[in-house]
Amino acid sequence: MTDLLASTTAPFVSTVVEERRVVTAIPGPKSLELHERRLAVVPPGVSSMLPVYIEKAHGAIVVDVDGNQFIDLGAGIGVTTIGHTNDAVVAAATEQLRNVTHTLFTITPYESYVRVAELLAEHTPGDHAKRTVLVNSGAEAVENGVKIARKHTGRNGVAVLEHAYHGRTNLTMAMNFKASPYSTGFGPFAGDIYRAPSSYPFHDGLSGADAAKKTIAHLEKTVGASDLACLIVEPIQGEGGFMVPAAGYLPALQQWCTENGIVFIADEIQSGMARTGKYWASEHLDVVPDMILSAKGIAGGLPLAGVTGRAEIMDSAQPGGLGGTFGGNPVSAAAAVAVFEQIEANGLLAEGERIGKTLTTALLDLQKRYPVIGDVRGIGAMVAIELVRPGTTEPDAASVTFLADYAAKNGVLLLTAGTYGNVLRFLPSLAISDELLLEALGVLADGFAAL
């Protein structure tokens, strides 16, 4: 028993050597075997971009069951922002696992939930009083943000933007811009959702002020400000293709919301938690949201999400109206505290800036050589390229598919995005070195040459 206890309390040490290594065809034989097993028991609706099965990971490297090592430029779609199996996160979660795995915060609470709420209050924009409810996923955070806004305002309408993505629940499917594959055939959907034009500088060429006028005019005509509970925006749109709005766009929307009693909600599920070189993309865009939604990178790979808002808004919900069985689980909350500590201790905001500079410089150089790259955009470690037919803004999704496949077969994991499937997005861990990043971009350059 003593030996067993010692083995469970030993400090975590990863055995992953952080280098790219391709030792079989991609996917390899063990992955193919696992994929056959998967097809027998997992429905096709739970699809995977690549049938490569991961066995272990550390930092910016994932290792499959065949021993292939990939440079990961997706980080689980922005989840392992501070790196796969970060030592401090693993240690915090392990310690919490030995103490308490679950009690349910609304029955018998615990300190780690409170600490996460304190850290979110401290690190979200604005010096006003704030409250936080912790839930399990980004979509659940969106659901709770909407229902709190409705309770606070006594209104039903929810305004969203073109190219938005907010989740796969019934409400969030109705809020998404792109139907297939997220909502096709899954209706009927929640009502009182109103979609408005967004700011998409590469396509619309509008200033922030003009794009905001267009958005506001559309909402005032189609629903009316007095019937809107909230406007929910992604400061940098994620699945839609990493669109960064024109300067002044979001501040104008926020001012309109404030003047009309509409709750301005920032969905920072993908763009938050140090991803952009600041804790929140909102900080780059000069807005102080009434409510911020966090998830993905907040707990280093464990399921956790937060709704953080002005105290007077959050306090609108009656006792028992918020919460859920696993929301703010103590193990996930302990991991989240460690994530905040790692961001501060290791200067990861500066690392986000470094990565953004390295990515943007290399991608702009590729754009000079390959006119299929119509736009390079993003902030910090959240950058994308939009591929088009040269000389136009017509989407070129086929080239994106080719490049993602080429990269994977050569040991680099890339994510695709965009309403029309013509965007390659880069969401590397903040732990990635410039050497690994440039090596991955070299593989991408070879892909463009082959293209």
N, C-alpha and C positions, 0 to 999 in steps of 0.2 A: 504494500500500500504506500509506503514511504517513497519507493522508487517511482510509482505511478504519479504521486502528487508532485514530485520533483519534475517529472517530464511535462506536466501540464502547467507548471509555473515558470519554466525556462523562458528567457526572453526570445522574442521572435527574431530569427535571422533568415533572410531570404537566400535561396541558393541560385537565384536567377542572375546570370551574367548579362549585363545590359548591353547587348549587341544584336544586330540583325543576323539571322542565320537561317538559311533555307536548305534543308537536308532531304526533302522528298518533293514530289509534285504537290501542288496545292489545289485541292485538299489532298492530304495523305491517306494511306490505306486505313489507319485507325480511325481517322475522322469519317471516312466513307462508311466504315462499318457502323460507327455510332449513328451516322445519319440514317442508315437503314433501320436501325432500332427506333430512332426518333419518329420516322414516318409511320410506324405501326401504332404509335401511342399518342402522338401530339398532333392536333389538327393543323391543317395547312394555313389557317388564319393566323397562327403564331409563326410567321415566316422569319427567315434569317437572310441577311444580305449575303453571307458567305458560309457554306457548310464546313467550317473549320471549328473544331471543338477544343476549347481552351482548358488547360490543366493547371497552369499557375501563371502568376504575373508579378511584376515588381517595377516600380518607377514608370517608365514609358515603354516597357517591353511586356508582351504577352507571349506565352509559350503554349503551343498546341500539343495534343496527345501524341503526335508523331515527332516531337522535338523541334519543330520549326519555331523560330523566334521572330516575331513581328514588331516593327516600330509602330506603336499605336498612336495615330493622329486623331483618334476619335474619343478616347477616354470614356467609353461607354456612353456616348453622346453627352459628354461634358460632366460625367459623374465623378470619375476619379481625378478630379482637378489637381489635387496635391500629390498624385501618383498612386499607382496600384500598390496595395498592401503597405501603405505608409507605416513605418515602424511604430510611431506614436499612436496612430489610430488603432492599429491592431492591439497594442498594449492596453489602451484605454478600454476597448471593447472586451478584451479578454478578462481584464480585472472586473468589469461590470458583470460579465457572464458568471463569474464565480460568486458574486454577491447577490444580485437580484436580476432575474431575466424579465419579470413582468409582475405588476400588481394592478395596473390600470390607474392612471393618474387621477381620474375622476372618482376613484374609490379611496385609495391610499396613495397620496402623492410622494414625490421624491425630488431630491435636489437637482439632478442633472437637467430635468425639464425646465426648472426655474432658471438655471444657469444659461441654458440656450436662449431662453426668452430675454434674459438680461443682455447677452451678447448681441442679439439681433436689435434690441432697442439702442444699444451703444453704437452699432456699426451701420445702421440704416440711415439714410439722409434725413436731416431735420433734427432740431433740438426739442421738439414737442414731446409730451408724454405719449408713450406707446404701450401697446399690449400685443401679445403673440399667442396664437393657438397653434399647437403642433399636430400635424396629421401625417399621413403615410406617403403620399405621392404628389406630383405636380398637379395632376387632374383634380385630386381631392382638395388641394389648396385653392385652385380656381373655383371649385364648387362652393367652398366655404367663404371665399372672398365675395362672391356674388351674393350669397344668401345674407351675409352680414350687411353688405351695402343695401340690399333691399329692405332689411329690417330697419336700418338706420334712417333711410330716406322715406320709407313708406311707398316707394315706387317699384314698378316691375321691370322696366326696360333695361336691357343690357346692350351697350354699343361695343362693337368689335371692329377690327380693321381688315381690309383686304390682305390676303396672303398670311393671315394669322393661323397659328396652330396652338390649341390649348389642351388637347387630350382626347381620350377615347370613351369617356363616360357619356351618358345621354345628353347632359347639358353641354359638355365641352365639344361633343361631336357637332352640335348645332352651332357652336361658336367658331368652328374651323372654317377656313376659306375653301380648302381643297377637300372634295368629297371622297374621291377614290384614292387610297383604299380605306380611309378611316371610317367612313359612315355609309358607304353604298349598301343599301338593302337593310339597314339597321333601324329605320324609322318606325313609328313617328317620333319626332324630336321635340325637345322643349321649345316653348314659344317665347315671345317677347325678346327675340334676339334681332338686332339691327346692325347691318354691315355697312361700313362707309369706306370710301377711298383712303388709301394710306399714302405716305411719302415714299416714293421709289425713284430716287434721283436718276438712276441709269436709264430708266424708261420714260419717266414723265418730265424730266428736266425742270421741274418747278422749284422755286425757292421754298424755304420752310414756311414763310408767311403765306404764300399763295397756296401751297398744299394744305395748310391748316384751314384756310378759308374754304377750300373745296370740301374738306372733311366736315367742317362745322355746318356749312350750307346744306350738305346732304342730310345730316342728322336732323337739322331743324325742319327740313321739309318732310322727311319720311317718318319721323316719330315725334319730334318736339322735345326741347330740353326739359320741360316740366314733367315729362313722363319717364325720364331716364334715371335709373338708380346709380349706374356706374358706366364709365368708359374704361375698358381694359385694353392695355397696349403692351406689346413686347418692345422695350426700348430699342433693342436690336432683334429683329424677327429671326426666329430660329429655323424651323422646318421650311418656312417660306423662302429662305435663301440668304439669311444674314444681311438683310437690308438695314443700312444705317440711315435714319431719316435726315433730311436736310436740316441745317442749323436753324433753330428757332421753331421748328415744327411742334415738338412736344411741349415746350413752354407755352405756346399759344393755345394748345389744346387744354393744358392744365388750367390756364387762366379762365378759359371759357367754362370749364367744369366748376371751378370755384365760384364764379359769378352766378352759376345756375344751380348750385347745390348738388352737383353730380360728383360722386366719389371717383377720384382718378386713381386707377389701380395699375401698377406696373407688374407685369408678369416677367419676373427675372429668374424664372426657373432654369433657363439655359444660360443666361447672360450674367447671372449673379455669382457671388462667392469668389471674388478675386479673379474671375475669368478674364476681365478686360484691362487689368492693371489697376483697377479700383475695385472696391468690394461690389459695387453695383454699376451697371452701365448707365443708370439714371444720372449718376454723378458726372459723367462725361457730357451729358446732354442738358444740364442745367435745369433739372426738375426735382422737386421734392414730393414724391407721390403721397397720397393719402394712405395708401396701402401698398405693401410690397409682398409679392409671393416668391418664396424660395423653395428649392428642392435640389434635385440632382447632386451638385457638388457639396452640399451642406454637411453630409455625414461620411464622406470618404468612401462611399460604396454601399453603405447601409441605408435601408429605406427610412426616409424622414423628409418632411416638408413643413413649411411654416407660412402662416398668414400674420403679417406684422402691420399694424395700422394705428392711426391716431386713437388715443384712448377713448375719446367720446364716440367714435365710430364703433370700435371693438366692444365697448361696454353696452352697446344697444341690445346684444343678444341676451336672452333670459337665461338664468342658471339651468343647466342641463341641455341647452340648445346647441352647444358646441362640444366636440370631442368624439371619441370613438375607441373601440377596444384596444387597438394597437397604436393609436396616435401618440407620438412622443415616447415610444418604447424606451426604457432606460438604457439599453445597450446602444441603440441608435443615437440617443441623446448624448451619452458619454463620448461616442465617436465624434459627434458634432463639436463638442467642447474642444476635443483634441484638434480638430480641423482648424478652428479659429486660432488656437494657440500656435499651430504650425505655420499658419499664414503670417502671424506676427514674428515668431521666432526666426523664421527662415527668409524673411523679406520677400514673400511670394508675390506681393503686388508689383515690386520691381521686376521680378522674373516674368510676370505677364507682359510688362512693357518690352522687356528684352526679346521675348518670343515674338511679339507682334512686329517688332522692327525687323527681326531676321526673316520672318515669313513674308512680310510685305515687300522687302527689298528683293528677295529671290523671286517672288511671284511677278512683280513688276518687270523684272528682267526677262522672265519667260514671256510675258505679254508682248514685249518688244520683238521677240522672235516668232511668236505664234499668234497671229491675229484672231484665231479662234477664241482667245481669251478677251471677251468684251469688257469685263469689269473686274477690278480687284478692290475688295472693300472689307471693312471690319475694324475692330479696335482690340488691341492687346492680343491675347491668345484665342481670339474668335474672329477668324478671317476666312474669306471665301473668294472663289473666282467663278464668274458666270461665263459659260461657254455659249457662243452664238455663231451663226454663219457669218464669216468675215464680212465686214462692211455693213452689217445689219444688226438689229437687236432680236432677230428671230432665234428662238432657243435651239441649241444643239445638244439634245439629251443623249444621242448615240455616242458622242465623243466622251461624255462623262461616264457612261457605262463602260466603255472601252478602257478608260484610264483607271477607274477604280479596280477593274478586273486585272489590268496589267500590274498595278501596284501590289495588289494582294498576292499575285503569283510570284512577286519578287520581294516579299517580306515587308510590305508596308500596308497598314490598314487605313483606308480613307473613307470618309462618309460622303454620301451624296445628299442633295437637298434641292429645294426650289419647287415652286408651284408647277413648273413644267419639267422638272427633273434634270435641269441643265446647270446645276451648281455643284461644285466640289467644295466642301467645307472642312476647315482645319480647326480642331478642338484639342490640341495636344495637352498633356499634363504639364503643369507648371514646373515639374521636376525634370522635364526633358532638357538635355544639353544641346548647345548649338551644334555640336558634332553630329549627334543623332538626327537632329532636325535637318541639317544640311544634307546628310546622307539620304534621308527620306525624300527630300526635294530633288536630289540627284536622280533617284529612281523615277520620280514623276517626270523630270525632264527627259529621261530616256523614253518614257511613255509617250510624251508629246512628239518626240522624234519618230517613234514607231507609228504614231497616228498620222 
